[in-house]
Amino acid sequence: MPLILIIAALCVLRLFEVWRFAELSWWIISALMVCAFVWFEFIEKALGLDKKKEHKVLDIHREARVRQTFGKRRKT
């Protein structure tokens, strides 16, 4: 996600020609976009990082249901 924010900031700074970013090549920004695409579409899935995030969210929801049902957190 930080990579996406950096790309967005660089696009805005380059578009409005702010400071040294006015001389920044669009090719560099495009290369960062390609890197982000490859990361999120291929590498993250190959490493299983997308599933880890989904499992964390599901665990949080499960814990919330358990707390709601039993009134306090279960000890394991």
PDB file with one MODEL, atoms N, CA, C and O in Angstrom:
MODEL        1
ATOM      1  N   MET A   1       0.802  -1.197   0.000  1.00  0.00           N
ATOM      2  CA  MET A   1       0.000   0.000   0.000  1.00  0.00           C
ATOM      3  C   MET A   1       0.854   1.274   0.000  1.00  0.00           C
ATOM      4  O   MET A   1       0.502   2.240  -0.677  1.00  0.00           O
ATOM      5  N   PRO A   2       1.964   1.300   0.740  1.00  0.00           N
ATOM      6  CA  PRO A   2       2.789   2.515   0.682  1.00  0.00           C
ATOM      7  C   PRO A   2       3.278   2.809  -0.734  1.00  0.00           C
ATOM      8  O   PRO A   2       3.439   3.969  -1.113  1.00  0.00           O
ATOM      9  N   LEU A   3       3.514   1.752  -1.514  1.00  0.00           N
ATOM     10  CA  LEU A   3       3.962   1.964  -2.892  1.00  0.00           C
ATOM     11  C   LEU A   3       2.903   2.694  -3.706  1.00  0.00           C
ATOM     12  O   LEU A   3       3.234   3.560  -4.516  1.00  0.00           O
ATOM     13  N   ILE A   4       1.651   2.360  -3.504  1.00  0.00           N
ATOM     14  CA  ILE A   4       0.561   3.025  -4.217  1.00  0.00           C
ATOM     15  C   ILE A   4       0.489   4.504  -3.825  1.00  0.00           C
ATOM     16  O   ILE A   4       0.277   5.365  -4.679  1.00  0.00           O
ATOM     17  N   LEU A   5       0.664   4.792  -2.547  1.00  0.00           N
ATOM     18  CA  LEU A   5       0.637   6.182  -2.085  1.00  0.00           C
ATOM     19  C   LEU A   5       1.808   6.980  -2.656  1.00  0.00           C
ATOM     20  O   LEU A   5       1.655   8.145  -3.023  1.00  0.00           O
ATOM     21  N   ILE A   6       2.965   6.350  -2.726  1.00  0.00           N
ATOM     22  CA  ILE A   6       4.131   7.021  -3.310  1.00  0.00           C
ATOM     23  C   ILE A   6       3.899   7.313  -4.785  1.00  0.00           C
ATOM     24  O   ILE A   6       4.224   8.400  -5.263  1.00  0.00           O
ATOM     25  N   ILE A   7       3.342   6.357  -5.502  1.00  0.00           N
ATOM     26  CA  ILE A   7       3.053   6.558  -6.924  1.00  0.00           C
ATOM     27  C   ILE A   7       2.060   7.691  -7.118  1.00  0.00           C
ATOM     28  O   ILE A   7       2.247   8.539  -7.991  1.00  0.00           O
ATOM     29  N   ALA A   8       1.007   7.714  -6.311  1.00  0.00           N
ATOM     30  CA  ALA A   8       0.006   8.784  -6.419  1.00  0.00           C
ATOM     31  C   ALA A   8       0.632  10.139  -6.125  1.00  0.00           C
ATOM     32  O   ALA A   8       0.372  11.114  -6.831  1.00  0.00           O
ATOM     33  N   ALA A   9       1.457  10.202  -5.081  1.00  0.00           N
ATOM     34  CA  ALA A   9       2.109  11.474  -4.737  1.00  0.00           C
ATOM     35  C   ALA A   9       3.049  11.926  -5.854  1.00  0.00           C
ATOM     36  O   ALA A   9       3.074  13.107  -6.201  1.00  0.00           O
ATOM     37  N   LEU A  10       3.816  11.002  -6.413  1.00  0.00           N
ATOM     38  CA  LEU A  10       4.719  11.356  -7.505  1.00  0.00           C
ATOM     39  C   LEU A  10       3.957  11.837  -8.733  1.00  0.00           C
ATOM     40  O   LEU A  10       4.393  12.771  -9.404  1.00  0.00           O
ATOM     41  N   CYS A  11       2.834  11.215  -9.030  1.00  0.00           N
ATOM     42  CA  CYS A  11       2.024  11.652 -10.171  1.00  0.00           C
ATOM     43  C   CYS A  11       1.521  13.076  -9.969  1.00  0.00           C
ATOM     44  O   CYS A  11       1.586  13.902 -10.880  1.00  0.00           O
ATOM     45  N   VAL A  12       1.025  13.353  -8.780  1.00  0.00           N
ATOM     46  CA  VAL A  12       0.510  14.702  -8.493  1.00  0.00           C
ATOM     47  C   VAL A  12       1.637  15.729  -8.532  1.00  0.00           C
ATOM     48  O   VAL A  12       1.487  16.795  -9.128  1.00  0.00           O
ATOM     49  N   LEU A  13       2.762  15.411  -7.898  1.00  0.00           N
ATOM     50  CA  LEU A  13       3.892  16.346  -7.884  1.00  0.00           C
ATOM     51  C   LEU A  13       4.437  16.579  -9.288  1.00  0.00           C
ATOM     52  O   LEU A  13       4.800  17.705  -9.629  1.00  0.00           O
ATOM     53  N   ARG A  14       4.497  15.546 -10.093  1.00  0.00           N
ATOM     54  CA  ARG A  14       4.986  15.686 -11.474  1.00  0.00           C
ATOM     55  C   ARG A  14       3.989  16.461 -12.327  1.00  0.00           C
ATOM     56  O   ARG A  14       4.380  17.283 -13.156  1.00  0.00           O
ATOM     57  N   LEU A  15       2.722  16.203 -12.126  1.00  0.00           N
ATOM     58  CA  LEU A  15       1.684  16.860 -12.908  1.00  0.00           C
ATOM     59  C   LEU A  15       1.679  18.369 -12.663  1.00  0.00           C
ATOM     60  O   LEU A  15       1.542  19.158 -13.598  1.00  0.00           O
ATOM     61  N   PHE A  16       1.832  18.763 -11.389  1.00  0.00           N
ATOM     62  CA  PHE A  16       1.820  20.186 -11.046  1.00  0.00           C
ATOM     63  C   PHE A  16       3.215  20.806 -11.050  1.00  0.00           C
ATOM     64  O   PHE A  16       3.387  21.960 -10.656  1.00  0.00           O
ATOM     65  N   GLU A  17       4.203  20.042 -11.493  1.00  0.00           N
ATOM     66  CA  GLU A  17       5.579  20.494 -11.641  1.00  0.00           C
ATOM     67  C   GLU A  17       6.108  21.171 -10.384  1.00  0.00           C
ATOM     68  O   GLU A  17       6.534  22.325 -10.411  1.00  0.00           O
ATOM     69  N   VAL A  18       6.071  20.437  -9.296  1.00  0.00           N
ATOM     70  CA  VAL A  18       6.531  20.925  -8.007  1.00  0.00           C
ATOM     71  C   VAL A  18       8.010  20.608  -7.843  1.00  0.00           C
ATOM     72  O   VAL A  18       8.424  19.463  -8.023  1.00  0.00           O
ATOM     73  N   TRP A  19       8.793  21.595  -7.508  1.00  0.00           N
ATOM     74  CA  TRP A  19      10.199  21.525  -7.139  1.00  0.00           C
ATOM     75  C   TRP A  19      10.984  20.640  -8.095  1.00  0.00           C
ATOM     76  O   TRP A  19      10.913  20.845  -9.307  1.00  0.00           O
ATOM     77  N   ARG A  20      11.725  19.670  -7.593  1.00  0.00           N
ATOM     78  CA  ARG A  20      12.558  18.819  -8.444  1.00  0.00           C
ATOM     79  C   ARG A  20      11.761  17.731  -9.152  1.00  0.00           C
ATOM     80  O   ARG A  20      12.270  17.064 -10.053  1.00  0.00           O
ATOM     81  N   PHE A  21      10.539  17.560  -8.748  1.00  0.00           N
ATOM     82  CA  PHE A  21       9.710  16.528  -9.370  1.00  0.00           C
ATOM     83  C   PHE A  21       9.272  16.945 -10.775  1.00  0.00           C
ATOM     84  O   PHE A  21       8.808  16.111 -11.553  1.00  0.00           O
ATOM     85  N   ALA A  22       9.416  18.227 -11.100  1.00  0.00           N
ATOM     86  CA  ALA A  22       9.070  18.695 -12.437  1.00  0.00           C
ATOM     87  C   ALA A  22       9.974  18.058 -13.490  1.00  0.00           C
ATOM     88  O   ALA A  22       9.567  17.886 -14.639  1.00  0.00           O
ATOM     89  N   GLU A  23      11.190  17.711 -13.101  1.00  0.00           N
ATOM     90  CA  GLU A  23      12.146  17.108 -14.034  1.00  0.00           C
ATOM     91  C   GLU A  23      12.113  15.579 -14.013  1.00  0.00           C
ATOM     92  O   GLU A  23      12.818  14.925 -14.781  1.00  0.00           O
ATOM     93  N   LEU A  24      11.295  15.021 -13.134  1.00  0.00           N
ATOM     94  CA  LEU A  24      11.203  13.575 -13.014  1.00  0.00           C
ATOM     95  C   LEU A  24      10.548  12.984 -14.266  1.00  0.00           C
ATOM     96  O   LEU A  24       9.530  13.483 -14.746  1.00  0.00           O
ATOM     97  N   SER A  25      11.141  11.932 -14.773  1.00  0.00           N
ATOM     98  CA  SER A  25      10.626  11.300 -15.982  1.00  0.00           C
ATOM     99  C   SER A  25       9.361  10.492 -15.679  1.00  0.00           C
ATOM    100  O   SER A  25       9.247   9.842 -14.640  1.00  0.00           O
ATOM    101  N   TRP A  26       8.422  10.555 -16.618  1.00  0.00           N
ATOM    102  CA  TRP A  26       7.208   9.753 -16.475  1.00  0.00           C
ATOM    103  C   TRP A  26       7.535   8.268 -16.558  1.00  0.00           C
ATOM    104  O   TRP A  26       6.770   7.438 -16.066  1.00  0.00           O
ATOM    105  N   TRP A  27       8.664   7.925 -17.175  1.00  0.00           N
ATOM    106  CA  TRP A  27       9.069   6.524 -17.275  1.00  0.00           C
ATOM    107  C   TRP A  27       9.354   5.931 -15.906  1.00  0.00           C
ATOM    108  O   TRP A  27       9.069   4.759 -15.663  1.00  0.00           O
ATOM    109  N   ILE A  28       9.912   6.731 -15.012  1.00  0.00           N
ATOM    110  CA  ILE A  28      10.187   6.247 -13.662  1.00  0.00           C
ATOM    111  C   ILE A  28       8.879   5.946 -12.935  1.00  0.00           C
ATOM    112  O   ILE A  28       8.738   4.916 -12.276  1.00  0.00           O
ATOM    113  N   ILE A  29       7.933   6.863 -13.069  1.00  0.00           N
ATOM    114  CA  ILE A  29       6.630   6.673 -12.430  1.00  0.00           C
ATOM    115  C   ILE A  29       5.918   5.470 -13.042  1.00  0.00           C
ATOM    116  O   ILE A  29       5.294   4.684 -12.328  1.00  0.00           O
ATOM    117  N   SER A  30       6.011   5.329 -14.350  1.00  0.00           N
ATOM    118  CA  SER A  30       5.396   4.179 -15.016  1.00  0.00           C
ATOM    119  C   SER A  30       6.042   2.870 -14.577  1.00  0.00           C
ATOM    120  O   SER A  30       5.352   1.865 -14.408  1.00  0.00           O
ATOM    121  N   ALA A  31       7.351   2.876 -14.393  1.00  0.00           N
ATOM    122  CA  ALA A  31       8.047   1.676 -13.924  1.00  0.00           C
ATOM    123  C   ALA A  31       7.584   1.296 -12.517  1.00  0.00           C
ATOM    124  O   ALA A  31       7.416   0.114 -12.217  1.00  0.00           O
ATOM    125  N   LEU A  32       7.378   2.292 -11.656  1.00  0.00           N
ATOM    126  CA  LEU A  32       6.849   2.023 -10.319  1.00  0.00           C
ATOM    127  C   LEU A  32       5.440   1.440 -10.387  1.00  0.00           C
ATOM    128  O   LEU A  32       5.087   0.560  -9.602  1.00  0.00           O
ATOM    129  N   MET A  33       4.639   1.936 -11.330  1.00  0.00           N
ATOM    130  CA  MET A  33       3.288   1.393 -11.503  1.00  0.00           C
ATOM    131  C   MET A  33       3.335  -0.064 -11.946  1.00  0.00           C
ATOM    132  O   MET A  33       2.551  -0.883 -11.468  1.00  0.00           O
ATOM    133  N   VAL A  34       4.236  -0.385 -12.843  1.00  0.00           N
ATOM    134  CA  VAL A  34       4.388  -1.767 -13.303  1.00  0.00           C
ATOM    135  C   VAL A  34       4.849  -2.660 -12.153  1.00  0.00           C
ATOM    136  O   VAL A  34       4.362  -3.780 -11.996  1.00  0.00           O
ATOM    137  N   CYS A  35       5.801  -2.156 -11.340  1.00  0.00           N
ATOM    138  CA  CYS A  35       6.266  -2.927 -10.179  1.00  0.00           C
ATOM    139  C   CYS A  35       5.120  -3.193  -9.210  1.00  0.00           C
ATOM    140  O   CYS A  35       4.987  -4.301  -8.691  1.00  0.00           O
ATOM    141  N   ALA A  36       4.300  -2.187  -8.968  1.00  0.00           N
ATOM    142  CA  ALA A  36       3.154  -2.363  -8.062  1.00  0.00           C
ATOM    143  C   ALA A  36       2.177  -3.379  -8.626  1.00  0.00           C
ATOM    144  O   ALA A  36       1.659  -4.220  -7.892  1.00  0.00           O
ATOM    145  N   PHE A  37       1.923  -3.306  -9.928  1.00  0.00           N
ATOM    146  CA  PHE A  37       1.013  -4.256 -10.566  1.00  0.00           C
ATOM    147  C   PHE A  37       1.529  -5.681 -10.433  1.00  0.00           C
ATOM    148  O   PHE A  37       0.786  -6.588 -10.057  1.00  0.00           O
ATOM    149  N   VAL A  38       2.801  -5.872 -10.743  1.00  0.00           N
ATOM    150  CA  VAL A  38       3.401  -7.214 -10.663  1.00  0.00           C
ATOM    151  C   VAL A  38       3.359  -7.711  -9.222  1.00  0.00           C
ATOM    152  O   VAL A  38       3.061  -8.880  -8.978  1.00  0.00           O
ATOM    153  N   TRP A  39       3.657  -6.826  -8.261  1.00  0.00           N
ATOM    154  CA  TRP A  39       3.635  -7.238  -6.859  1.00  0.00           C
ATOM    155  C   TRP A  39       2.244  -7.708  -6.443  1.00  0.00           C
ATOM    156  O   TRP A  39       2.092  -8.804  -5.903  1.00  0.00           O
ATOM    157  N   PHE A  40       1.228  -6.880  -6.693  1.00  0.00           N
ATOM    158  CA  PHE A  40      -0.106  -7.193  -6.209  1.00  0.00           C
ATOM    159  C   PHE A  40      -0.784  -8.312  -6.986  1.00  0.00           C
ATOM    160  O   PHE A  40      -1.620  -9.020  -6.425  1.00  0.00           O
ATOM    161  N   GLU A  41      -0.452  -8.489  -8.247  1.00  0.00           N
ATOM    162  CA  GLU A  41      -1.110  -9.511  -9.051  1.00  0.00           C
ATOM    163  C   GLU A  41      -0.421 -10.866  -9.017  1.00  0.00           C
ATOM    164  O   GLU A  41      -1.083 -11.898  -9.135  1.00  0.00           O
ATOM    165  N   PHE A  42       0.890 -10.879  -8.859  1.00  0.00           N
ATOM    166  CA  PHE A  42       1.597 -12.144  -8.982  1.00  0.00           C
ATOM    167  C   PHE A  42       2.376 -12.527  -7.722  1.00  0.00           C
ATOM    168  O   PHE A  42       2.165 -13.608  -7.172  1.00  0.00           O
ATOM    169  N   ILE A  43       3.254 -11.673  -7.272  1.00  0.00           N
ATOM    170  CA  ILE A  43       4.154 -12.018  -6.173  1.00  0.00           C
ATOM    171  C   ILE A  43       3.392 -12.213  -4.867  1.00  0.00           C
ATOM    172  O   ILE A  43       3.639 -13.175  -4.140  1.00  0.00           O
ATOM    173  N   GLU A  44       2.472 -11.309  -4.570  1.00  0.00           N
ATOM    174  CA  GLU A  44       1.714 -11.419  -3.326  1.00  0.00           C
ATOM    175  C   GLU A  44       0.913 -12.721  -3.283  1.00  0.00           C
ATOM    176  O   GLU A  44       0.846 -13.376  -2.243  1.00  0.00           O
ATOM    177  N   LYS A  45       0.313 -13.090  -4.397  1.00  0.00           N
ATOM    178  CA  LYS A  45      -0.444 -14.346  -4.455  1.00  0.00           C
ATOM    179  C   LYS A  45       0.475 -15.548  -4.360  1.00  0.00           C
ATOM    180  O   LYS A  45       0.126 -16.543  -3.725  1.00  0.00           O
ATOM    181  N   ALA A  46       1.644 -15.474  -4.979  1.00  0.00           N
ATOM    182  CA  ALA A  46       2.581 -16.596  -4.939  1.00  0.00           C
ATOM    183  C   ALA A  46       3.108 -16.837  -3.529  1.00  0.00           C
ATOM    184  O   ALA A  46       3.351 -17.980  -3.141  1.00  0.00           O
ATOM    185  N   LEU A  47       3.284 -15.774  -2.769  1.00  0.00           N
ATOM    186  CA  LEU A  47       3.769 -15.894  -1.398  1.00  0.00           C
ATOM    187  C   LEU A  47       2.656 -16.179  -0.401  1.00  0.00           C
ATOM    188  O   LEU A  47       2.924 -16.501   0.756  1.00  0.00           O
ATOM    189  N   GLY A  48       1.423 -16.064  -0.839  1.00  0.00           N
ATOM    190  CA  GLY A  48       0.289 -16.332   0.043  1.00  0.00           C
ATOM    191  C   GLY A  48      -0.055 -15.180   0.966  1.00  0.00           C
ATOM    192  O   GLY A  48      -0.796 -15.363   1.932  1.00  0.00           O
ATOM    193  N   LEU A  49       0.465 -14.012   0.690  1.00  0.00           N
ATOM    194  CA  LEU A  49       0.220 -12.865   1.568  1.00  0.00           C
ATOM    195  C   LEU A  49      -1.222 -12.390   1.514  1.00  0.00           C
ATOM    196  O   LEU A  49      -1.736 -11.864   2.501  1.00  0.00           O
ATOM    197  N   ASP A  50      -1.880 -12.568   0.375  1.00  0.00           N
ATOM    198  CA  ASP A  50      -3.274 -12.152   0.272  1.00  0.00           C
ATOM    199  C   ASP A  50      -4.164 -13.011   1.170  1.00  0.00           C
ATOM    200  O   ASP A  50      -5.123 -12.504   1.753  1.00  0.00           O
ATOM    201  N   LYS A  51      -3.863 -14.283   1.287  1.00  0.00           N
ATOM    202  CA  LYS A  51      -4.650 -15.177   2.141  1.00  0.00           C
ATOM    203  C   LYS A  51      -4.400 -14.886   3.616  1.00  0.00           C
ATOM    204  O   LYS A  51      -5.314 -15.005   4.432  1.00  0.00           O
ATOM    205  N   LYS A  52      -3.163 -14.504   3.970  1.00  0.00           N
ATOM    206  CA  LYS A  52      -2.867 -14.167   5.359  1.00  0.00           C
ATOM    207  C   LYS A  52      -3.715 -12.995   5.818  1.00  0.00           C
ATOM    208  O   LYS A  52      -4.226 -12.989   6.938  1.00  0.00           O
ATOM    209  N   LYS A  53      -3.861 -12.006   4.953  1.00  0.00           N
ATOM    210  CA  LYS A  53      -4.663 -10.833   5.293  1.00  0.00           C
ATOM    211  C   LYS A  53      -6.128 -11.224   5.482  1.00  0.00           C
ATOM    212  O   LYS A  53      -6.786 -10.758   6.413  1.00  0.00           O
ATOM    213  N   GLU A  54      -6.630 -12.072   4.602  1.00  0.00           N
ATOM    214  CA  GLU A  54      -8.022 -12.521   4.712  1.00  0.00           C
ATOM    215  C   GLU A  54      -8.237 -13.320   5.997  1.00  0.00           C
ATOM    216  O   GLU A  54      -9.265 -13.172   6.658  1.00  0.00           O
ATOM    217  N   HIS A  55      -7.273 -14.161   6.348  1.00  0.00           N
ATOM    218  CA  HIS A  55      -7.402 -14.955   7.565  1.00  0.00           C
ATOM    219  C   HIS A  55      -7.383 -14.070   8.812  1.00  0.00           C
ATOM    220  O   HIS A  55      -8.104 -14.343   9.771  1.00  0.00           O
ATOM    221  N   LYS A  56      -6.576 -13.026   8.808  1.00  0.00           N
ATOM    222  CA  LYS A  56      -6.551 -12.108   9.949  1.00  0.00           C
ATOM    223  C   LYS A  56      -7.900 -11.432  10.129  1.00  0.00           C
ATOM    224  O   LYS A  56      -8.393 -11.305  11.250  1.00  0.00           O
ATOM    225  N   VAL A  57      -8.496 -10.998   9.023  1.00  0.00           N
ATOM    226  CA  VAL A  57      -9.806 -10.349   9.093  1.00  0.00           C
ATOM    227  C   VAL A  57     -10.856 -11.328   9.610  1.00  0.00           C
ATOM    228  O   VAL A  57     -11.677 -10.972  10.456  1.00  0.00           O
ATOM    229  N   LEU A  58     -10.831 -12.556   9.106  1.00  0.00           N
ATOM    230  CA  LEU A  58     -11.787 -13.557   9.563  1.00  0.00           C
ATOM    231  C   LEU A  58     -11.593 -13.880  11.046  1.00  0.00           C
ATOM    232  O   LEU A  58     -12.572 -14.082  11.764  1.00  0.00           O
ATOM    233  N   ASP A  59     -10.353 -13.930  11.509  1.00  0.00           N
ATOM    234  CA  ASP A  59     -10.087 -14.178  12.931  1.00  0.00           C
ATOM    235  C   ASP A  59     -10.614 -13.045  13.807  1.00  0.00           C
ATOM    236  O   ASP A  59     -11.139 -13.295  14.892  1.00  0.00           O
ATOM    237  N   ILE A  60     -10.481 -11.819  13.351  1.00  0.00           N
ATOM    238  CA  ILE A  60     -10.994 -10.670  14.102  1.00  0.00           C
ATOM    239  C   ILE A  60     -12.505 -10.747  14.210  1.00  0.00           C
ATOM    240  O   ILE A  60     -13.060 -10.504  15.281  1.00  0.00           O
ATOM    241  N   HIS A  61     -13.176 -11.079  13.122  1.00  0.00           N
ATOM    242  CA  HIS A  61     -14.633 -11.204  13.142  1.00  0.00           C
ATOM    243  C   HIS A  61     -15.077 -12.365  14.042  1.00  0.00           C
ATOM    244  O   HIS A  61     -16.068 -12.254  14.764  1.00  0.00           O
ATOM    245  N   ARG A  62     -14.343 -13.464  13.992  1.00  0.00           N
ATOM    246  CA  ARG A  62     -14.673 -14.614  14.829  1.00  0.00           C
ATOM    247  C   ARG A  62     -14.527 -14.261  16.305  1.00  0.00           C
ATOM    248  O   ARG A  62     -15.387 -14.605  17.117  1.00  0.00           O
ATOM    249  N   GLU A  63     -13.448 -13.580  16.650  1.00  0.00           N
ATOM    250  CA  GLU A  63     -13.243 -13.162  18.039  1.00  0.00           C
ATOM    251  C   GLU A  63     -14.356 -12.215  18.495  1.00  0.00           C
ATOM    252  O   GLU A  63     -14.802 -12.291  19.640  1.00  0.00           O
ATOM    253  N   ALA A  64     -14.799 -11.339  17.621  1.00  0.00           N
ATOM    254  CA  ALA A  64     -15.888 -10.419  17.969  1.00  0.00           C
ATOM    255  C   ALA A  64     -17.185 -11.185  18.222  1.00  0.00           C
ATOM    256  O   ALA A  64     -17.927 -10.863  19.150  1.00  0.00           O
ATOM    257  N   ARG A  65     -17.460 -12.205  17.395  1.00  0.00           N
ATOM    258  CA  ARG A  65     -18.658 -13.019  17.620  1.00  0.00           C
ATOM    259  C   ARG A  65     -18.589 -13.781  18.937  1.00  0.00           C
ATOM    260  O   ARG A  65     -19.583 -13.893  19.654  1.00  0.00           O
ATOM    261  N   VAL A  66     -17.412 -14.300  19.246  1.00  0.00           N
ATOM    262  CA  VAL A  66     -17.234 -15.035  20.495  1.00  0.00           C
ATOM    263  C   VAL A  66     -17.437 -14.105  21.687  1.00  0.00           C
ATOM    264  O   VAL A  66     -18.114 -14.466  22.650  1.00  0.00           O
ATOM    265  N   ARG A  67     -16.851 -12.906  21.626  1.00  0.00           N
ATOM    266  CA  ARG A  67     -17.027 -11.935  22.715  1.00  0.00           C
ATOM    267  C   ARG A  67     -18.487 -11.548  22.869  1.00  0.00           C
ATOM    268  O   ARG A  67     -18.984 -11.416  23.988  1.00  0.00           O
ATOM    269  N   GLN A  68     -19.168 -11.367  21.763  1.00  0.00           N
ATOM    270  CA  GLN A  68     -20.578 -10.979  21.809  1.00  0.00           C
ATOM    271  C   GLN A  68     -21.428 -12.119  22.393  1.00  0.00           C
ATOM    272  O   GLN A  68     -22.352 -11.875  23.169  1.00  0.00           O
ATOM    273  N   THR A  69     -21.114 -13.332  22.021  1.00  0.00           N
ATOM    274  CA  THR A  69     -21.893 -14.470  22.479  1.00  0.00           C
ATOM    275  C   THR A  69     -21.635 -14.785  23.964  1.00  0.00           C
ATOM    276  O   THR A  69     -22.578 -14.984  24.730  1.00  0.00           O
ATOM    277  N   PHE A  70     -20.394 -14.826  24.352  1.00  0.00           N
ATOM    278  CA  PHE A  70     -20.066 -15.244  25.708  1.00  0.00           C
ATOM    279  C   PHE A  70     -19.815 -14.075  26.672  1.00  0.00           C
ATOM    280  O   PHE A  70     -19.665 -14.291  27.875  1.00  0.00           O
ATOM    281  N   GLY A  71     -19.771 -12.871  26.167  1.00  0.00           N
ATOM    282  CA  GLY A  71     -19.640 -11.709  27.023  1.00  0.00           C
ATOM    283  C   GLY A  71     -18.207 -11.353  27.384  1.00  0.00           C
ATOM    284  O   GLY A  71     -17.953 -10.254  27.877  1.00  0.00           O
ATOM    285  N   LYS A  72     -17.280 -12.245  27.151  1.00  0.00           N
ATOM    286  CA  LYS A  72     -15.881 -11.937  27.390  1.00  0.00           C
ATOM    287  C   LYS A  72     -15.034 -12.834  26.510  1.00  0.00           C
ATOM    288  O   LYS A  72     -15.539 -13.764  25.882  1.00  0.00           O
ATOM    289  N   ARG A  73     -13.776 -12.554  26.470  1.00  0.00           N
ATOM    290  CA  ARG A  73     -12.874 -13.288  25.603  1.00  0.00           C
ATOM    291  C   ARG A  73     -12.571 -14.658  26.188  1.00  0.00           C
ATOM    292  O   ARG A  73     -12.305 -14.792  27.383  1.00  0.00           O
ATOM    293  N   ARG A  74     -12.616 -15.675  25.329  1.00  0.00           N
ATOM    294  CA  ARG A  74     -12.324 -17.041  25.762  1.00  0.00           C
ATOM    295  C   ARG A  74     -10.826 -17.215  25.886  1.00  0.00           C
ATOM    296  O   ARG A  74     -10.062 -16.659  25.097  1.00  0.00           O
ATOM    297  N   LYS A  75     -10.408 -17.978  26.863  1.00  0.00           N
ATOM    298  CA  LYS A  75      -8.987 -18.307  27.029  1.00  0.00           C
ATOM    299  C   LYS A  75      -8.754 -19.694  26.463  1.00  0.00           C
ATOM    300  O   LYS A  75      -9.531 -20.617  26.707  1.00  0.00           O
ATOM    301  N   THR A  76      -7.676 -19.830  25.706  1.00  0.00           N
ATOM    302  CA  THR A  76      -7.361 -21.140  25.130  1.00  0.00           C
ATOM    303  C   THR A  76      -6.076 -21.662  25.694  1.00  0.00           C
ATOM    304  O   THR A  76      -5.641 -22.755  25.330  1.00  0.00           O
TER     305      THR A  76
ENDMDL
END
